[in-house]
Amino acid sequence: MQVKGTAVKTIPEFIKDKHSDKYSGWFNQLPEKSKAIFQKGVAAPNWYPIEDAIITPTALMSMHLYGNEKDGAWQCGRYSADIALNGVYKIYVKMSSPGHIIDRAGRVLQAYYEPSEITVVGRTDKSVTLHLVKFPKLHKVIEYRFAGWMERALEISGCKNIRIDIPKSLTKGDNLSEFKITWD
């Protein structure tokens, strides 16, 4: 499984921007394959192996900066949304309905993670349910990154009190990962 460089490069950018004093400690913990990716510089249009480029670096960053896998991955996902949804995209997000934003997020996922498939299985004015049905190398930090990205995208679109639950997970042996998202 592979991931687009655009998603990969937000990890060191997030650390440098939000926790610059911790960057070298994180970098020094990386295994050689991951270090090599970041030492060469991440090219946004290139594809990288997901384990070396996203999973391991995000898990180490989360533990190094937050002491758990969830918080760091979630915050990195939020940061990634801020980077991706700026300029003209920010105006588009603010003018679109929350449901439309999440529909588009599913398409974005498929453009950044190969192979992957996510579908909207339910939607109301104040909620959406997504099923991630295809993601051969899923890890909890990826789910948390997705959730953080969606949370921030919905905030940008004007939603308040966003709640994201992941009651089913491919990482727990379920046949899909389910994201239940509600907002006010």
Summary of the structure (lengths in Angstrom):
residues: 184
radius of gyration: 15.7
end to end distance: 36.0
largest distance: 46.8
contacts: 610
relative contact order: 0.15
helix: 59%
strand: 20%
